C-alpha cells in the first residue's frame, strides 16, 4: 500500500508541477491572446472611427464649423482607446491636432494617403494610428477629397489593460488547473490507483498457498487495457494455482518415495538381524531338541537376540528422527551428521562393497536444519551408490566426502560411478527426469534434493563430472 | 310706392349689414377707431441682427395701428419654438388676436396646426415654405393661415452676385488664372430664404463664365462661422478674393476677420450680403462692404397692417388671387446716391414717431398695398 501511495504521490507531484507549468503557460497564452484581441479591438475602433465621426467631421471641417469640429474632436477623444486625433487639410496643407498624442506634421505627412491606411510609429511611445481620407459631397454624386482624419492610440493601452487582468487570468488558470487536477486525481484513482492497489493485494497474497481463492476483479470496461491485463493475470493465477497443485502433488509423491526409500533401507537394515535372530532361534531349538543346550549358551544367544533387536530398534529411531515434523535450525558437528547418514546407508554400502570415505575434520560445525541436510545427503549418497553399482567397476567402488570451509561450507561428494552425460547435466534436477531403470526410481530424488537445499537450507547444489564419475557440491 | 321700396331696401341693407358681419371672419369686426386695441404677437428666433431690426420695426408701427405688439423670441431650438408658441397661444393671458411669424427650420406647418387649434389667425412673412414643406398655400389646408409675404430672395441673391462680380472686376481682384475666385457663406440649408438666394447666385454665376466658386461654406447665418470660414478659405484658396454672404451679419463677420488678419477691403478682398441692416449702412458707404441688399425687415409692418385689416373686417385676400405677396428689396453700394434714414435702433424709433402707419391700411386709405420699403422711407 505504501508503495502505491508513494507512486501515487510521485505521479501527483509531477502532475501538480505539470499543471503549474500549464497554468503559467495558459496564463501567458491567455494574456497574449487578450493582448492581441485588445490590440485588434483598438485597431478596429481606430479603423471604424471614420464610420462614426467621418461624415459630421468632414462636414464640420470642410465648412469651417469649428465649434462642431471641437465637439467632434472631444467625441473622438472621449473614446477610451483614442489618445489623439488630427485632421489634415489637403487644400491648405495644414494639420489640426488634439489630444495627448501630438505627432509632428512632417512625420504624419508620410502616412497621408487617399486610401485608408493603418500605421505604426517606430518610436518609444508605441503609437499606432489610422488615417482615412475625408471626402465631401460637393455636388450630386460628386465627392471631393480634401483631407484626412488621423486617429491615434498606443499599444501600451492594450498592454496595460491586460496587465490589470493578469491576476484574474492567472487565478482563472489556477482554478482551471485545480479543477483539472481534482478530476485527474479522481480519474487517476478510479482508473489506475484503485486497480493497482487491487493488483498489489492479489500479488502480495501470491506467496500464500491459497492462490486458488485469488482473483483479480477490477471492474473496468472491456475496452480498457486493464481488462485485458486482468484476463491475462487471472490466467496466470490459474497457471500458478495449477503449478502449485502440481508442486504439492510432487511433494506428496516425494514424501511417499522418501518413505518407500526409508522402508527399503529399514528392510535392508533389518534383513541381517532378522536372519541372525532366526539362525539363533533355529540353533537354540535344535540344541534344545538334542538336549545339548546349556544355560550359559542360552543366555549368550538371548543376549545376542536382544542386541539384534536393539540394533533394529535404533534403526527405526534413526529413520523416525529423519522424518520428524519439528524441524529446526541447530548447530551440529558435520562429521557426526555425515557419519550418522553413513550408518543409515550402512547395509546398502556393505552389501555392494562400496566404501564411503570421510575426509572431514571432526571439529567442523554447521548451523542449519540438520534433518533436511541428512535427507539431502541420503539422496546424494543413494544416487552415488546406484551410479557405482551401474558402472560395475569392481576395483573402484568409492564415495569420497570432503568439506571446504570458507564463508560458507561446501560439502563435496565425489563418486566413482557412471558420471552424468553432458546433455543431461542441466536436466538432472528436473522432476521425473531419470537415467535409471524404472525399477530403480521415478526421477524425483535430485529434484527433491534441489528443493531441500534451496528452500529449507537456503544454499545451492552444483554438479560436475570428473574422469571417473561425478562430483556434487552442496554449499550452505 | 318708390318711397316704400326705398325704405324696404334701406332696412334690408341695414339688416344684412348688421347680421352678416359676424360671419365674415373669426374675429373680424367692422373697422372703427373706437374698437378696442388688437393684440398681435410676433414670434421669431433670436433678437439679434435681422430679427432684432425686424421686430423693432413692428414695434414702432404698432401704436399708430392701435395694436398691442407682443414680441417673443423663442431661441434657436425648433423644439422650444413649438412649445413656446403653443404656450402663448393657449394661455388666455397671452393669447393674441393674431400673430406673425416666419418658417423657422421648416416648423411652419406645426405652428399653423397650433394656430388652427387655438383659433388664432396668422401671417407668415420673410421666410416662406421650402420645397420640402407641405402646408400649402394660405387659406387652403389651414384656413387661419391668412397670408404670406416674402421678399424676392432669388433676385436679391442674383443682384448681390452681379454687384460683387462687377466690383471685383473694377478692383482687378482676379486670380492668377485671370478668373474671379469666389467663396460662398451660405445661410441655413433648411431656410427657404437661403435656398432662393443661392438660386439667384447660381443663376448669376451661369451668366458669368470667368467666375470660379472655390467653396460653399455652410455657415448657417452665423457670423462667427463666417469668420472661421474666412480663415479657412484664406488658407485653402489664396486666390479667392470675393466673399458672397447670404446675410449682412456674415458679411460683417468676413470683414472683421479679414481686418484682424490684416487684409484690406477692395484690395485683398470684397464682400457683400443681404438684409441691408441699419448698422451696415456706414460700412457700405465707406466701402468696407461692397454691397448690401435688403431692408425687407419692414415686412413686419406690412404683415401687421394685413392682420390689422383682416381683424377689422377688411380682408386683403382677393377672390382671383392667392394671398401671397412679394416685397421689394433695396440695394445699397458705396455709389448709392440715397441712403436709409436709419442707422441704428434708436434711429428707427425716432423715424417712426412721425409716421402714421394706419395710412397704409386698406381699411382706412382704401389704397392697394405696395409692399415696398420705399413707401416708409420718404426721403428715398
Interface residues (C-beta under 8 A of the other chain):
Chain A: X59 X62 X63 X64 X65 X66 X67 X89 X91 X92 X94
Chain B: X215 X217 X218 X219 X220 X224 X225 X228 X229 X231 X232 X233 X235 X236 X237
